Amino acid sequence: KTRPLDASGRAARPSRRTSRNANANCARLAPSESLPPVMAAATDAVADEIRENLRVDDGADADADVDAAAAAAADDDADDPAAATDATVETAAKKKKKKKKKKKSGGGGGGGDGARGSGAAGQTSPPSVPVSILFDDVFPPGEIQRYRDDNLWRETSEEKRELERLNANMYNEVRQCAEVHREVRKHVDAWVQPGMKLIDVCERLENSVRTLIQERGLEAGIAFPTGCSRNHVAAHWTPNGGDETVVERDDVIKFDFGTQINGRIIDCAFTKTFTPRYDPLLLAVREATECGIKESGIDVRLCDIGEAIEEVMESHQIELDGKTFDVKCCRNLNGHSIAPYQIHAGKSVPIVRGGETTKMEEGEFYAIETFGSTGKGYVREDMECSHYMKNYDVGHVPLRLPRAKQLLGTIDRNFGTLAFCRRFLDRIGETKYLMALKNLCDNGIIQPSPPLVDVKGSYVAQYEHTIMLRPTCKEVLTRGDDY
């Protein structure tokens, strides 16, 4: 016997009792055998459709029931091949429509992959679309790394998970900062070429940050001036107004810039070269930074991290112009903890053995950075100063120079305790401020940070990431596809 079809052309759904009773009769039928090809295709398509919808947990009985229904449909349509063809096409279209699933956007769950590091879809070149628009204000996490040894219990602790849920908004803010950094550095790495003025490169980079983060005074914007230190200059160099320094093909340039929202700072750096001759140096520093990240964690002693970094860094060599150089750690440069509106929050992460025995703690942020040099591995202050920052703990200091008072008010309103440079003062309309700025430095209110250099003729490379020690795991916020 055959069952009637409903209005949509499908076999009417039988009851379980009916399907079981029909097994003996319908199992004899082979719907896709002994039929014309068109009829066989229609029969198989209907069978697939019925299997998908019935969901009967009777094992072989369910399959027999489906085959019986398909045979019934084939028997009813046997006299009308055209109708069978239409049914085949319609059924196939419905199956295709059902199987097509919409892809999820955003990603970034679990291990922190998804949108992280791949460049946001819809971004322009140069980047000009705020990341809050591209990501709908929900940003992917960075790379998730597990704690080791005695801290594995944190992954399954409900108390620690609840702490993370309470900090969800703050996590989203720092991830937004990290996404801005990824977008901007991706553009700069592809765009900068020999022959460009470094002041033009810095201003384009900083303007991109302001646009992507939607700069709002102290609430959101640039965390510190763009460092673009060349060759033997390790850190804290950015061009002052009127500087004519040009990028050269043999340069080793450290691009170190930061972003911030509500004082939560992202500090990240990479080294740019234009020839493969420096690749061994860059590899040494990058591996050392990765080692520092891997060793970091809650209750880890800072000195242990430095020892591990030094071992990795100084296992490398580089050959330049027929001479072989050992890659040395810049022993008086360190990574550091980060706090709201405070780029150096008190703890230092050494890159050589013998540092502090202080431990890292839950909830802290760290900039893990390493510097490798072909020179002495020791830096000193030199050259014209460009970086300045108000001392975080400075109290009221009486000032006798009216211009110094006025400049201090401008600094408080625009930068607070974030670092700034002379170009930033020029940009907000300050003029003839050098004497007042020196007065603030002499009174201990502003801390100057001159460039730090190794011996002339040497080359220094740098890589840096910001990590967050969450209650359940370690998150490398600034991880991207590039490094």
C-alpha positions as MATLAB code, in Angstrom:
seq = 'KTRPLDASGRAARPSRRTSRNANANCARLAPSESLPPVMAAATDAVADEIRENLRVDDGADADADVDAAAAAAADDDADDPAAATDATVETAAKKKKKKKKKKKSGGGGGGGDGARGSGAAGQTSPPSVPVSILFDDVFPPGEIQRYRDDNLWRETSEEKRELERLNANMYNEVRQCAEVHREVRKHVDAWVQPGMKLIDVCERLENSVRTLIQERGLEAGIAFPTGCSRNHVAAHWTPNGGDETVVERDDVIKFDFGTQINGRIIDCAFTKTFTPRYDPLLLAVREATECGIKESGIDVRLCDIGEAIEEVMESHQIELDGKTFDVKCCRNLNGHSIAPYQIHAGKSVPIVRGGETTKMEEGEFYAIETFGSTGKGYVREDMECSHYMKNYDVGHVPLRLPRAKQLLGTIDRNFGTLAFCRRFLDRIGETKYLMALKNLCDNGIIQPSPPLVDVKGSYVAQYEHTIMLRPTCKEVLTRGDDY';
ca = [
       0.000    0.000    0.000;
       1.055    3.618   -0.490;
       0.428    6.649    1.712;
      -1.051    9.888    0.314;
       1.098   13.022   -0.183;
       0.356   16.271    1.651;
      -0.034   19.696   -0.021;
       3.749   20.212   -0.328;
       4.243   16.910   -2.120;
       5.815   15.105    0.847;
       4.666   11.768    2.157;
       2.377   12.191    5.146;
       4.243   11.476    8.377;
       3.255    8.084    9.779;
       2.884    7.181   13.401;
       5.547    5.024   14.993;
       3.137    2.073   15.143;
       2.345    2.445   11.454;
       6.009    2.745   10.536;
       6.894   -0.419   12.423;
       4.020   -2.387   10.875;
       4.977   -1.172    7.428;
       8.553   -2.367    7.719;
       7.809   -5.885    6.543;
       5.964   -4.700    3.443;
       8.087   -1.654    2.547;
      11.492   -3.176    3.204;
      11.019   -5.271    0.069;
      10.931   -2.111   -2.056;
      14.186   -0.696   -3.440;
      13.137    2.839   -4.420;
      16.299    3.785   -6.267;
      16.563    0.435   -8.031;
      14.482   -0.713  -11.013;
      13.298    2.865  -11.658;
      14.169    5.359  -14.400;
      17.088    7.698  -13.394;
      14.847   10.730  -12.946;
      12.469    8.757  -10.726;
      15.384    7.308   -8.726;
      16.777   10.791   -8.062;
      13.387   12.046   -6.951;
      12.940    9.054   -4.687;
      16.355    9.441   -3.044;
      15.822   13.175   -2.517;
      12.477   12.584   -0.847;
      14.027    9.879    1.328;
      16.757   12.232    2.476;
      14.194   14.924    3.249;
      12.101   12.559    5.335;
      15.117   11.262    7.258;
      16.093   14.801    8.110;
      12.651   15.733    9.431;
      11.437   12.615   11.206;
      14.336   12.098   13.669;
      12.932    8.732   14.781;
      15.194    6.967   17.292;
      14.308    3.466   16.118;
      17.517    2.663   14.225;
      16.841    0.374   11.307;
      13.058    0.735   11.696;
      13.314    4.439   10.946;
      15.317    3.845    7.773;
      12.837    1.243    6.588;
       9.984    3.666    7.240;
      11.712    6.364    5.210;
      12.376    3.992    2.335;
       8.717    2.957    2.378;
       7.562    6.565    2.206;
       9.978    7.256   -0.632;
       8.726    4.220   -2.500;
       5.175    5.421   -2.028;
       6.040    8.817   -3.471;
       7.790    7.196   -6.405;
       4.812    4.906   -7.045;
       2.409    7.841   -7.063;
       4.566    9.790   -9.525;
       5.401    6.865  -11.788;
       2.771    7.873  -14.323;
       3.993   11.501  -14.554;
       7.767   11.835  -15.303;
       7.479   15.635  -15.646;
       6.029   15.917  -12.163;
       8.824   13.716  -10.865;
      11.424   15.986  -12.454;
       9.823   19.067  -10.849;
       9.791   17.324   -7.496;
      13.485   16.487   -7.856;
      14.448   20.084   -8.595;
      12.257   21.493   -5.817;
      13.538   19.024   -3.234;
      17.178   19.610   -4.169;
      16.675   23.366   -3.875;
      15.150   22.981   -0.421;
      18.020   20.775    0.721;
      20.598   23.277   -0.515;
      18.795   26.101    1.243;
      18.677   24.192    4.513;
      22.326   23.187    4.428;
      23.606   26.705    3.758;
      24.520   28.266    7.103;
      25.428   31.842    7.816;
      29.039   32.301    8.901;
      29.622   33.841   12.302;
      31.490   37.138   12.406;
      33.832   38.535   15.011;
      35.304   35.279   16.276;
      38.076   35.452   18.789;
      36.684   32.927   21.206;
      38.630   30.183   22.874;
      42.198   30.456   21.710;
      41.800   34.044   20.633;
      41.844   33.456   16.889;
      39.014   34.626   14.648;
      39.328   38.263   13.678;
      42.477   38.842   15.701;
      45.492   39.785   13.667;
      44.016   39.169   10.228;
      43.028   42.781    9.624;
      39.426   43.844   10.021;
      37.246   43.324    6.964;
      36.189   46.659    5.513;
      39.257   48.598    6.675;
      40.740   51.086    4.215;
      44.360   51.768    3.301;
      45.549   53.927    4.947;
      43.264   52.878    7.822;
      40.506   55.416    8.371;
      37.488   53.470    9.685;
      37.192   53.409   13.514;
      37.500   49.872   14.824;
      34.392   50.356   16.970;
      32.396   50.450   13.727;
      34.121   47.453   12.156;
      33.698   45.265   15.233;
      30.399   46.647   16.553;
      32.112   47.497   19.867;
      32.882   43.852   20.688;
      36.548   43.034   20.139;
      38.305   39.676   19.798;
      40.619   38.531   22.580;
      44.321   38.154   22.014;
      46.218   34.899   22.131;
      45.226   32.795   25.146;
      48.028   30.935   26.912;
      47.556   28.533   29.804;
      49.251   28.963   33.135;
      51.638   26.217   34.092;
      52.335   23.944   37.023;
      50.581   25.002   40.236;
      48.227   27.465   38.518;
      46.374   25.027   36.250;
      43.492   24.907   38.749;
      42.602   28.474   37.800;
      41.136   27.353   34.464;
      38.219   25.561   36.113;
      37.718   27.754   39.180;
      34.219   29.229   39.139;
      35.364   32.020   41.448;
      38.070   33.076   38.971;
      35.629   32.920   36.071;
      33.262   35.207   37.926;
      36.085   37.726   38.432;
      36.611   37.759   34.680;
      32.918   38.330   34.038;
      33.029   41.347   36.358;
      35.945   42.790   34.359;
      34.432   42.155   30.934;
      34.100   45.856   30.056;
      37.715   46.592   30.922;
      38.883   43.591   28.908;
      36.930   44.860   25.922;
      38.591   48.293   26.186;
      42.137   46.948   26.161;
      41.251   44.624   23.283;
      40.005   47.638   21.355;
      43.353   49.355   21.972;
      45.157   46.238   20.777;
      43.052   46.040   17.622;
      43.912   49.646   16.781;
      47.590   48.817   17.233;
      47.340   45.800   14.913;
      45.580   47.755   12.186;
      48.008   50.685   12.292;
      51.225   48.678   12.464;
      50.063   46.484    9.593;
      49.670   49.591    7.451;
      52.976   51.151    8.541;
      54.936   47.956    7.964;
      53.634   47.734    4.397;
      53.816   51.449    3.608;
      57.097   52.842    4.971;
      59.959   52.847    2.465;
      63.503   54.244    2.220;
      63.558   57.912    1.280;
      60.611   58.921    3.470;
      61.045   61.487    6.227;
      60.626   59.932    9.645;
      58.583   62.897   10.839;
      56.082   62.217    8.040;
      55.963   58.525    8.950;
      55.328   59.307   12.627;
      52.614   61.854   11.932;
      50.793   59.515    9.560;
      50.998   56.694   12.100;
      49.741   58.887   14.941;
      46.906   60.344   12.879;
      45.789   56.815   12.015;
      45.716   55.932   15.716;
      43.661   59.026   16.498;
      41.148   58.138   13.794;
      40.793   54.435   14.540;
      40.469   54.896   18.291;
      38.242   57.994   17.934;
      40.465   60.225   20.055;
      38.687   61.844   23.002;
      41.257   63.739   25.067;
      42.423   61.743   28.071;
      39.598   59.252   27.621;
      41.012   57.656   24.462;
      43.969   58.277   22.212;
      47.734   57.936   21.912;
      49.485   56.574   25.000;
      52.962   57.948   24.250;
      54.961   59.388   21.327;
      55.906   57.121   18.457;
      59.418   55.833   18.945;
      61.258   55.325   15.661;
      64.789   54.803   16.929;
      67.336   53.914   14.241;
      70.294   51.551   14.290;
      72.394   52.061   17.469;
      69.627   54.157   19.093;
      67.641   51.674   21.164;
      64.676   53.709   22.433;
      63.054   57.081   23.198;
      63.782   58.836   19.931;
      61.107   60.590   17.901;
      61.654   63.516   15.532;
      61.113   67.007   16.893;
      59.504   69.637   14.688;
      61.604   70.464   11.622;
      63.683   67.264   11.792;
      64.814   66.162    8.323;
      65.936   62.599    9.132;
      65.205   60.239    6.234;
      64.674   56.477    6.243;
      67.652   54.711    4.657;
      67.811   51.250    3.129;
      70.300   49.885    5.680;
      68.365   51.197    8.691;
      67.144   49.046   11.566;
      64.132   51.009   12.861;
      62.251   50.223   16.065;
      58.620   51.369   15.812;
      57.316   51.608   19.380;
      53.898   53.213   19.868;
      50.969   52.886   22.236;
      47.211   53.311   22.495;
      44.953   53.869   25.498;
      41.298   53.961   26.514;
      40.427   55.223   29.998;
      44.103   54.976   30.895;
      44.417   51.284   29.965;
      47.619   51.311   27.929;
      48.742   48.997   25.145;
      52.525   49.117   24.613;
      53.836   47.180   21.624;
      56.836   47.456   19.305;
      58.416   45.821   16.263;
      61.571   46.270   14.188;
      61.475   47.229   10.515;
      64.296   46.516    8.062;
      64.561   46.680    4.282;
      67.182   43.996    3.688;
      67.425   40.363    4.858;
      70.966   40.829    6.198;
      69.543   41.724    9.637;
      67.143   38.772    9.828;
      69.278   36.773   12.321;
      69.254   39.752   14.707;
      65.485   40.139   14.424;
      64.994   36.397   14.916;
      67.064   36.431   18.108;
      65.090   39.299   19.635;
      61.734   37.922   18.584;
      62.488   34.493   20.064;
      63.686   36.121   23.276;
      60.454   38.109   23.571;
      58.389   34.966   22.978;
      60.404   33.214   25.678;
      59.658   36.049   28.107;
      55.942   35.808   27.359;
      55.964   32.032   27.798;
      57.753   32.242   31.141;
      55.483   34.985   32.520;
      52.590   34.167   34.806;
      51.044   34.602   38.224;
      53.546   33.974   41.056;
      56.505   33.837   38.630;
      59.610   35.645   39.864;
      60.816   38.438   37.592;
      64.444   37.312   37.847;
      63.549   33.885   36.446;
      62.064   35.499   33.342;
      65.222   37.541   32.772;
      67.427   34.474   33.041;
      65.362   32.599   30.445;
      65.383   35.583   28.063;
      69.155   35.985   28.260;
      69.743   32.307   27.538;
      67.672   32.472   24.350;
      68.959   35.853   23.133;
      72.647   35.172   23.564;
      72.505   31.811   21.815;
      72.290   33.725   18.508;
      74.912   35.261   16.239;
      74.804   37.489   13.172;
      77.316   37.985   10.368;
      77.660   41.496    8.946;
      80.253   42.502    6.344;
      82.298   39.377    6.966;
      82.366   39.776   10.758;
      80.449   37.610   13.209;
      78.767   39.310   16.159;
      77.221   37.728   19.237;
      73.735   39.084   19.873;
      73.757   40.646   23.334;
      70.903   41.662   25.604;
      70.810   45.389   26.421;
      71.208   44.624   30.101;
      70.031   47.992   31.440;
      66.750   47.956   29.478;
      63.709   46.150   30.874;
      60.106   45.260   30.381;
      57.709   46.777   32.899;
      54.336   46.591   34.571;
      51.570   48.915   33.345;
      48.841   50.620   35.376;
      46.058   53.077   34.427;
      47.663   56.252   33.045;
      51.063   54.943   34.180;
      53.291   53.370   31.552;
      55.923   52.293   34.102;
      53.993   51.077   37.128;
      56.867   50.061   39.387;
      57.868   46.498   38.499;
      60.650   45.822   35.990;
      60.988   42.653   33.909;
      64.734   42.168   33.340;
      66.166   40.660   30.166;
      69.278   39.294   31.878;
      69.792   37.116   34.940;
      70.071   38.599   38.404;
      67.025   40.862   38.552;
      64.338   41.340   41.193;
      62.865   38.383   43.056;
      59.459   40.102   43.101;
      56.590   37.975   41.788;
      54.012   38.763   39.132;
      50.466   38.962   40.472;
      46.941   38.272   39.273;
      45.316   41.120   37.355;
      48.553   42.843   36.367;
      49.485   44.085   32.905;
      53.047   43.790   31.623;
      54.972   45.026   28.614;
      57.325   42.159   27.790;
      60.057   43.678   25.632;
      63.572   42.649   24.735;
      66.433   44.479   23.037;
      69.243   42.677   21.220;
      72.414   44.484   20.146;
      75.518   43.841   18.078;
      77.339   46.391   20.257;
      78.182   46.393   23.962;
      74.685   45.552   25.156;
      74.609   48.607   27.395;
      72.800   51.886   26.630;
      73.323   55.445   27.830;
      71.458   58.737   27.377;
      72.530   60.831   24.404;
      71.223   63.201   21.692;
      68.469   65.810   21.857;
      65.546   64.987   24.131;
      62.087   64.559   22.608;
      60.151   62.463   25.173;
      58.701   63.942   28.371;
      56.251   62.762   31.013;
      54.744   64.213   34.158;
      55.879   62.377   37.276;
      53.018   60.193   38.466;
      53.505   60.794   42.196;
      54.480   64.457   42.120;
      52.599   66.647   44.574;
      52.112   70.392   44.554;
      55.279   72.233   43.578;
      55.281   76.047   43.743;
      56.320   77.632   40.451;
      57.586   81.174   40.139;
      57.557   81.363   36.347;
      54.044   82.234   35.038;
      54.753   80.632   31.663;
      55.696   77.402   33.411;
      52.395   77.436   35.336;
      50.474   77.958   32.123;
      52.356   75.140   30.340;
      51.773   72.763   33.254;
      48.038   73.421   33.045;
      48.114   72.614   29.331;
      49.999   69.381   29.983;
      47.547   68.356   32.727;
      44.530   68.922   30.472;
      45.912   67.208   27.384;
      48.274   64.495   28.602;
      47.905   64.063   32.359;
      50.580   61.569   33.358;
      50.877   60.093   29.849;
      54.107   60.677   27.927;
      54.243   63.406   25.282;
      56.767   64.969   22.915;
      57.477   68.422   21.567;
      55.540   67.677   18.372;
      52.436   67.080   20.500;
      52.845   70.511   22.096;
      53.270   72.065   18.646;
      50.083   70.343   17.481;
      47.909   71.856   20.228;
      49.202   75.357   19.508;
      51.932   75.838   22.111;
      54.813   78.113   21.048;
      58.003   79.363   22.707;
      57.690   76.799   25.485;
      61.246   75.429   25.758;
      62.269   77.604   28.719;
      59.040   76.835   30.588;
      59.444   73.122   29.838;
      62.999   73.188   31.185;
      61.740   74.914   34.332;
      59.201   72.132   34.891;
      61.951   69.548   34.425;
      64.284   71.352   36.820;
      61.539   71.385   39.474;
      60.992   67.637   39.180;
      57.446   67.943   37.828;
      58.251   66.724   34.322;
      60.652   63.849   33.697;
      62.681   64.135   30.461;
      63.534   60.855   28.700;
      66.450   61.387   26.290;
      67.273   58.790   23.614;
      69.058   55.645   24.822;
      71.960   54.572   22.601;
      74.516   51.784   22.313;
      77.909   52.331   20.668;
      77.812   54.037   17.298;
      77.960   51.619   14.386;
      76.067   48.899   16.222;
      72.522   47.738   15.533;
      69.763   47.265   18.092;
      66.461   45.439   17.471;
      63.332   45.343   19.654;
      60.120   43.340   19.928;
      57.432   43.944   22.525;
      53.978   42.675   23.501;
      51.491   43.623   26.209;
      50.154   40.728   28.270;
      47.327   40.566   30.797;
      47.447   38.114   33.715;
      43.784   37.175   33.900;
      42.489   35.076   36.823;
      42.120   31.974   34.616;
      44.713   32.432   31.874;
      47.357   34.658   30.322;
      46.256   36.787   27.358;
      48.759   38.198   24.861;
      46.658   41.214   23.956;
      48.742   42.515   21.042;
      49.308   39.211   19.253;
      48.733   39.414   15.503;
      49.506   37.565   12.295;
      52.743   39.526   11.955;
      54.290   38.673   15.330;
];
